[in-house]
Amino acid sequence: MKFTSIRPAPPVFTLLILFFLFSGQVLPKPGASDSREPHLADTARCLPEPNRAVVASPNPIPWGYDLWLNFEPLDDARLKDAYREAITGMYMEPVGATGQIVYRELTEGLGSMLERPLESLPAPAGMKSAEAGLLLVATWDRLPRFIREIMDRPEIPAEGFLIRQVRAGEKKHLVLTSADDAGLLYGAYRLLRLVQTHQPLDGIDLLDAPKTKLRMLNHWDNLDRTVERGYAGFSIFNWHTLPELRDPRYADYARANASVGINATAVTNVNSNALVLTAPYIRKAKALADIFRPYGIRLYLTARFSAPMEIGGLETADPLDPRVIAWWAAKAGELYAEIPDFGGFLVKANSEGQPGPQNYGRSHREGANMLADALAPYGGNVIWRAFVYSEEDPDDRAKQAYTEFAPEDGKFRENVLLQVKNGPIDFQPREPVHPLFGAMPETPMLAEFQITKEYLGFATHLVYLPRLFEEVLQTDTYREGPGSTVARVVDGSLHDKPLSGMAGVANIGTDINWTGHPFGQADWYGFGRLAWDPNLDSGDIAEEWIRATFGNNPVVVSRVQALMMRSREAVVNYMTPLGLHHIFDSSHHYGPGPWVDEHSRPEWNPVYYHQADSLGIGFDRTSTGSNAVAQYAPELAERYGDPATCPEEFLLWFHHLPWDYKLRDGHTLWEGLGLKYQEGIDTVSGMLSDWQGLKGLLPDAAYRDVEMRLGIQLQEARWWKDACMLYFQTFSGREFPEGMEPPAHPLNYYKNLKFPYAPGIRPQWD
Amino acid sequence: MKFTSIRPAPPVFTLLILFFLFSGQVLPKPGASDSREPHLADTARCLPEPNRAVVASPNPIPWGYDLWLNFEPLDDARLKDAYREAITGMYMEPVGATGQIVYRELTEGLGSMLERPLESLPAPAGMKSAEAGLLLVATWDRLPRFIREIMDRPEIPAEGFLIRQVRAGEKKHLVLTSADDAGLLYGAYRLLRLVQTHQPLDGIDLLDAPKTKLRMLNHWDNLDRTVERGYAGFSIFNWHTLPELRDPRYADYARANASVGINATAVTNVNSNALVLTAPYIRKAKALADIFRPYGIRLYLTARFSAPMEIGGLETADPLDPRVIAWWAAKAGELYAEIPDFGGFLVKANSEGQPGPQNYGRSHREGANMLADALAPYGGNVIWRAFVYSEEDPDDRAKQAYTEFAPEDGKFRENVLLQVKNGPIDFQPREPVHPLFGAMPETPMLAEFQITKEYLGFATHLVYLPRLFEEVLQTDTYREGPGSTVARVVDGSLHDKPLSGMAGVANIGTDINWTGHPFGQADWYGFGRLAWDPNLDSGDIAEEWIRATFGNNPVVVSRVQALMMRSREAVVNYMTPLGLHHIFDSSHHYGPGPWVDEHSRPEWNPVYYHQADSLGIGFDRTSTGSNAVAQYAPELAERYGDPATCPEEFLLWFHHLPWDYKLRDGHTLWEGLGLKYQEGIDTVSGMLSDWQGLKGLLPDAAYRDVEMRLGIQLQEARWWKDACMLYFQTFSGREFPEGMEPPAHPLNYYKNLKFPYAPGIRPQWD
């Protein structure tokens, strides 16, 4: 809001430079630490000079709150003229709350980017004689007749839109139309993005619609505002002050989601709290639903299976018990009385200690169907998570979800969706796809991805996740022969499912920029775009996001895109190369802990996953081992089952191999491991220097923030290499390969690092 | 940063109005709830229509991040011309980090407000011939000679400054000078505020300096970012990403503090965690200290008395044990090696379960002096909190601090300050002053106030606290005869103490506007101003803050000031009228709980404090009771000791009186109680309508936020009246007085209200 906030950058830079010249004497001396307590901070060697924060905010306008919806004036004058000619004024009747939003977004967004207030024309009457370049915005049936007469009625699917330039006599007009309000909203955001990213409008004829029904965020947010696996601060949902206090942030959150096509959100943790289903909390939830509704977003809540006992006063939660059935039916009625478009329940049952039907000797199917029957009268869904592994079953954890659910195909109610994580273990930097994809032709399915970086370096690592999502979506399951990609499971086309989609575990928190790492915004954005169309290209999405966020400078666009696109392979290499997985330190999952072996259940220990011994390393999931490969279609089972054909990126996921096993490049497995770790580090150090090469071409606050985080990422990449290679060396007994930087500290140093207050786990007051 | 963010407001308002016309159909129906679970939300009747958040952010630039440092262009053209004439250009050599900040703030602030880049003149050479209206900024010894020749050398105290218009021949120039960097910094912010608040500069000759040495914030922030008694989100201090990640917010925080003269901060909870004294955390703290330093702020940490055992490997923390003494000495050395200007330790010992010297049969004095000796070589202070009450001692809690510390006067080291809460109990809406003020002539003292609203409605009540602070500061202790005000204890003049000041428990959190309630910013601002000069007028401070925050529109200034000034008496009336105290619901202190009596220790139960019975109500602290009055100077003891002379605002604090006791206005005590509660409610409802009368004259986001919060405040004021009067009626057995609105629910409804996730207490995951 401040005058200084719109002054041209140069003077500020001059001041910064001036500052660095003069401020030498306040630079903290780097110098080695004399401390004995082992701690990551001891390895902090590679960071940019640390006194920048002193000049962080000459005038404090925080960066990043407006995300990719920062409709800055176009700097390209010729382009601006072209758009001004294509759009001279707008005709729109703002109908309803959604219509109001569309009207306001177009008026303000185009007005801002074209630096000319968008004239709004009144009644359709004078329209025929209107100036050329009229923007007409309305659902088809509300379009002025003279336009409908010109256009042949288009087939626009639900939530879809058409942006077409039409010719009325001599004049060209731009039409944005749809079958429903949601489509108009999505079309408006698309039109704004076309201008934002400098796309031509002349002769445009763009029909688009979401390929999926359900495009959903899952918030692992607790009622006390802590966020499980949250690294961007705390929960934006302040349950204590709801329903009376409606933080503008709730609407800004809905707006951001709508702008990328997200149409559903579960705002409470899957490790759930029954209290959210009590009347006072339902009224709080209603306040959120009322804010989300005009943005086309349906609210879901997580249902704790034992709620009938905890808040219902029953002594059982047995899904076949009539009282339990009646309680859930009544609860559903109570919910829909307050929230007529309530989406339904997201349920984590009999997993990691959560209550569920199995506590009563009932199956997942029986539990899910009972809840589904309660919601069915109101059109609600049950989203049942397939992330389960038995407390007793000694079998390979990677197999258990498939074993549990595959036989149940076709036995669920129509309004039950099975939510399946992208891989069979747990959101690792890289996993093979989950064997359930394509394996349940009769069951509606949601693919679950994690946008928050639990196993990918928290909010301090730059890892462009849509690259990972794309790899999963484009994987061929062969379930219906070649071309049976996960994308076709997600969009429902593989088995003609009317109901399907994608769920993403949100990376959103109270940080002013929403996601902690500025590039976390790209993961949120990209998730939404891929949920809209799972066949989009992650590189195109990156380019879109960069242009919308940082502007259209071609140098910035190409360099930042290149940096993003290689970031995902980098994290795989410096954390878990060649198919290694789940070797993270326990509970907080911050940093390496391949040595951890003290937990009661085998699959809670990293040693269970890497199986390193004097002979070799890796998890044998072939017929000689757990035979998890057999859960895939024959084509994949065969390929993964033989080290010779198994992609090296999955080698140690499926095979236990000797340290001297020869990789395709001729290196031994041991050498290859070390060189992969090194490769990851080298990539990150390249990312940092590439970023530093963009200084001055980016918003200063964002530039410095990302630079600091890349410094941390580089330091932690080295930490991973040192800790893992030193530990694995105790088994391999071999020298580190040439080309691998020697570790900075002995193994015990890394084993002794403790992070009692790492974010994302239960807070502990002392 | 967005073009739309600086477009004139009107279009937006039009849109808003349009929106309200069209959006009827999304308005949630209010309607009575059919739920049986008792909950505050059931009483939500009086709130503004709830769908506003839907239009909260047509373009999301969050309000309030820049606090009172929002240097908007002056709207008064004549005034702007006058300032432009008085300040045509600036001469300043930006020396050091602080000089850089001063230079940048003046250049940007004046440039923004006067809408004209402030020309910066180079060498002093051409100065004599310079244009009129030169702004000269330098510590005295660096001022150009021609100016020093004109001026007689002023006596400027440490941290003080002089702003004087001087005449050089025909020309008038403006001089900002000081004895030190801090003074220059404070002078720069003062000069900016003079312009911001439309004060004349012509003929100005303003010499000002802080009246206190120590002007300090205490953050009750935990290392996991939860904040004890925090209601504005979570801790802004992200220990996990420090020291590498230097959030610009750290500098913005320091800047805000410096702008009101705060020069010290303790960033960790007094219920402390020894981990903060380990090497890794000291390096994290160093990063903060480096950022704070150029803003004139010294960093303090809280010292857990048992740290030598918890992180030092000793089996004792006995302050007289040589190993313990040596450990603390070494730790001090370690701290000062990293943070040369480290402020020292803030200690809560043997209070509410915290470890301390008494665990070893040693006195507070012995504990404090041991730590003081460790810090003395480096010039560090020990700030020892007087907030103690014995685990066993059955005596009146209000007496215990005095009993414990008064006899120790003169026995502490010179670098020990005793930190005394403003009242003898615990930050109540109103308390008599603490009897220790003025009672320890030989002991450096800090007055501790709570800026966060633990007992004042959290961040949803508008209560202007400087009014409360002023009442305490202006209270006469009579310790050295009439005129021995608490202000003179705070500024050290009562007993000529070189070291003294004020500490405030911060209300700062991760909320974008820092304080949750927009008016919480005024409490932070006002605390700083009163710590600078404890004799300032709270009304003047309010006016300053309003002008700096909301602009100089006289209607806004006068109405908002009036609203703020009566807000404090309102909360006393609707929570704890006539001297009632500590009748809050347990642990979270959110809302009334006068009936609570189940806690093990008497003084943890509200019933202990109101002593209501069939005969009457109130705590007898006269000679017939605990005789706490005897701890005050005779003048006060006498006045408070007799109901006839005791101010009615303290009546039930000092006396147990019959329900039919006649108040000065002729009402019985019972009637008066009910009418006071009603008066509090009526004041709040007046505040709400006054606020609504300002719609359109205030930033829209701030207007709506405050309106929602006032709605909650009104609802909760009624809650207090209903709950307390229904409960006290069970003793008085009398009808409610005429003029008191009847309660909305029966007593049990209020007793059953539960708030498991009220903020500010230990989070609990389920």
Chai-1 contact restraints between the chains, C-beta under 6 A:
chainA,res_idxA,chainB,res_idxB,connection_type,confidence,min_distance_angstrom,max_distance_angstrom,comment,restraint_id
A,F3,B,P73,contact,1.0,0.0,6.0,A-B,restraint_1
A,F3,B,S112,contact,1.0,0.0,6.0,A-B,restraint_2
A,T4,B,E108,contact,1.0,0.0,6.0,A-B,restraint_3
A,T4,B,S112,contact,1.0,0.0,6.0,A-B,restraint_4
A,I6,B,I6,contact,1.0,0.0,6.0,A-B,restraint_5
A,L15,B,R104,contact,1.0,0.0,6.0,A-B,restraint_6
A,F19,B,Q100,contact,1.0,0.0,6.0,A-B,restraint_7
A,F22,B,P94,contact,1.0,0.0,6.0,A-B,restraint_8
A,F22,B,Q100,contact,1.0,0.0,6.0,A-B,restraint_9
A,S23,B,A97,contact,1.0,0.0,6.0,A-B,restraint_10
A,S23,B,Q100,contact,1.0,0.0,6.0,A-B,restraint_11
A,V26,B,A97,contact,1.0,0.0,6.0,A-B,restraint_12
A,V26,B,P294,contact,1.0,0.0,6.0,A-B,restraint_13
A,P28,B,D290,contact,1.0,0.0,6.0,A-B,restraint_14
A,S35,B,A279,contact,1.0,0.0,6.0,A-B,restraint_15
A,E37,B,T278,contact,1.0,0.0,6.0,A-B,restraint_16
A,E37,B,A279,contact,1.0,0.0,6.0,A-B,restraint_17
A,E37,B,P280,contact,1.0,0.0,6.0,A-B,restraint_18
A,H39,B,P280,contact,1.0,0.0,6.0,A-B,restraint_19
A,A41,B,P280,contact,1.0,0.0,6.0,A-B,restraint_20
A,A41,B,R283,contact,1.0,0.0,6.0,A-B,restraint_21
A,A44,B,E244,contact,1.0,0.0,6.0,A-B,restraint_22
A,L47,B,E244,contact,1.0,0.0,6.0,A-B,restraint_23
A,A53,B,R246,contact,1.0,0.0,6.0,A-B,restraint_24
A,A53,B,P248,contact,1.0,0.0,6.0,A-B,restraint_25
A,A53,B,Y250,contact,1.0,0.0,6.0,A-B,restraint_26
A,A53,B,A251,contact,1.0,0.0,6.0,A-B,restraint_27
A,A53,B,I291,contact,1.0,0.0,6.0,A-B,restraint_28
A,V54,B,A251,contact,1.0,0.0,6.0,A-B,restraint_29
A,V54,B,I291,contact,1.0,0.0,6.0,A-B,restraint_30
A,V54,B,P294,contact,1.0,0.0,6.0,A-B,restraint_31
A,A56,B,P248,contact,1.0,0.0,6.0,A-B,restraint_32
A,A56,B,A251,contact,1.0,0.0,6.0,A-B,restraint_33
A,S57,B,P248,contact,1.0,0.0,6.0,A-B,restraint_34
A,S57,B,A251,contact,1.0,0.0,6.0,A-B,restraint_35
A,S57,B,D252,contact,1.0,0.0,6.0,A-B,restraint_36
A,P58,B,R104,contact,1.0,0.0,6.0,A-B,restraint_37
A,P58,B,E108,contact,1.0,0.0,6.0,A-B,restraint_38
A,N59,B,E108,contact,1.0,0.0,6.0,A-B,restraint_39
A,P60,B,Y65,contact,1.0,0.0,6.0,A-B,restraint_40
A,P60,B,D66,contact,1.0,0.0,6.0,A-B,restraint_41
A,P60,B,D252,contact,1.0,0.0,6.0,A-B,restraint_42
A,P62,B,Y65,contact,1.0,0.0,6.0,A-B,restraint_43
A,Y65,B,P60,contact,1.0,0.0,6.0,A-B,restraint_44
A,Y65,B,P62,contact,1.0,0.0,6.0,A-B,restraint_45
A,D66,B,P60,contact,1.0,0.0,6.0,A-B,restraint_46
A,P73,B,F3,contact,1.0,0.0,6.0,A-B,restraint_47
A,P94,B,F22,contact,1.0,0.0,6.0,A-B,restraint_48
A,A97,B,S23,contact,1.0,0.0,6.0,A-B,restraint_49
A,A97,B,V26,contact,1.0,0.0,6.0,A-B,restraint_50
A,Q100,B,F19,contact,1.0,0.0,6.0,A-B,restraint_51
A,Q100,B,F22,contact,1.0,0.0,6.0,A-B,restraint_52
A,R104,B,L15,contact,1.0,0.0,6.0,A-B,restraint_53
A,R104,B,P58,contact,1.0,0.0,6.0,A-B,restraint_54
A,E108,B,T4,contact,1.0,0.0,6.0,A-B,restraint_55
A,E108,B,P58,contact,1.0,0.0,6.0,A-B,restraint_56
A,E108,B,N59,contact,1.0,0.0,6.0,A-B,restraint_57
A,S112,B,F3,contact,1.0,0.0,6.0,A-B,restraint_58
A,S112,B,T4,contact,1.0,0.0,6.0,A-B,restraint_59
A,N222,B,W765,contact,1.0,0.0,6.0,A-B,restraint_60
A,L223,B,Y757,contact,1.0,0.0,6.0,A-B,restraint_61
A,D224,B,Y757,contact,1.0,0.0,6.0,A-B,restraint_62
A,D224,B,P763,contact,1.0,0.0,6.0,A-B,restraint_63
A,T226,B,P763,contact,1.0,0.0,6.0,A-B,restraint_64
A,G233,B,T510,contact,1.0,0.0,6.0,A-B,restraint_65
A,F234,B,F234,contact,1.0,0.0,6.0,A-B,restraint_66
A,H240,B,A758,contact,1.0,0.0,6.0,A-B,restraint_67
A,H240,B,P759,contact,1.0,0.0,6.0,A-B,restraint_68
A,E244,B,A44,contact,1.0,0.0,6.0,A-B,restraint_69
A,E244,B,L47,contact,1.0,0.0,6.0,A-B,restraint_70
A,E244,B,I712,contact,1.0,0.0,6.0,A-B,restraint_71
A,L245,B,M708,contact,1.0,0.0,6.0,A-B,restraint_72
A,R246,B,A53,contact,1.0,0.0,6.0,A-B,restraint_73
A,P248,B,A53,contact,1.0,0.0,6.0,A-B,restraint_74
A,P248,B,A56,contact,1.0,0.0,6.0,A-B,restraint_75
A,P248,B,S57,contact,1.0,0.0,6.0,A-B,restraint_76
A,Y250,B,A53,contact,1.0,0.0,6.0,A-B,restraint_77
A,A251,B,A53,contact,1.0,0.0,6.0,A-B,restraint_78
A,A251,B,V54,contact,1.0,0.0,6.0,A-B,restraint_79
A,A251,B,A56,contact,1.0,0.0,6.0,A-B,restraint_80
A,A251,B,S57,contact,1.0,0.0,6.0,A-B,restraint_81
A,D252,B,S57,contact,1.0,0.0,6.0,A-B,restraint_82
A,D252,B,P60,contact,1.0,0.0,6.0,A-B,restraint_83
A,N273,B,D766,contact,1.0,0.0,6.0,A-B,restraint_84
A,T278,B,E37,contact,1.0,0.0,6.0,A-B,restraint_85
A,A279,B,S35,contact,1.0,0.0,6.0,A-B,restraint_86
A,A279,B,E37,contact,1.0,0.0,6.0,A-B,restraint_87
A,P280,B,H39,contact,1.0,0.0,6.0,A-B,restraint_88
A,P280,B,A41,contact,1.0,0.0,6.0,A-B,restraint_89
A,R283,B,A41,contact,1.0,0.0,6.0,A-B,restraint_90
A,D290,B,P28,contact,1.0,0.0,6.0,A-B,restraint_91
A,I291,B,A53,contact,1.0,0.0,6.0,A-B,restraint_92
A,I291,B,V54,contact,1.0,0.0,6.0,A-B,restraint_93
A,P294,B,V26,contact,1.0,0.0,6.0,A-B,restraint_94
A,P294,B,V54,contact,1.0,0.0,6.0,A-B,restraint_95
A,T510,B,G233,contact,1.0,0.0,6.0,A-B,restraint_96
A,T510,B,T510,contact,1.0,0.0,6.0,A-B,restraint_97
A,I512,B,I512,contact,1.0,0.0,6.0,A-B,restraint_98
A,M708,B,L245,contact,1.0,0.0,6.0,A-B,restraint_99
A,I712,B,E244,contact,1.0,0.0,6.0,A-B,restraint_100
A,Y757,B,L223,contact,1.0,0.0,6.0,A-B,restraint_101
A,Y757,B,D224,contact,1.0,0.0,6.0,A-B,restraint_102
A,A758,B,H240,contact,1.0,0.0,6.0,A-B,restraint_103
A,P759,B,H240,contact,1.0,0.0,6.0,A-B,restraint_104
A,R762,B,W765,contact,1.0,0.0,6.0,A-B,restraint_105
A,P763,B,D224,contact,1.0,0.0,6.0,A-B,restraint_106
A,P763,B,T226,contact,1.0,0.0,6.0,A-B,restraint_107
A,P763,B,P763,contact,1.0,0.0,6.0,A-B,restraint_108
A,W765,B,N222,contact,1.0,0.0,6.0,A-B,restraint_109
A,W765,B,R762,contact,1.0,0.0,6.0,A-B,restraint_110
A,D766,B,N273,contact,1.0,0.0,6.0,A-B,restraint_111
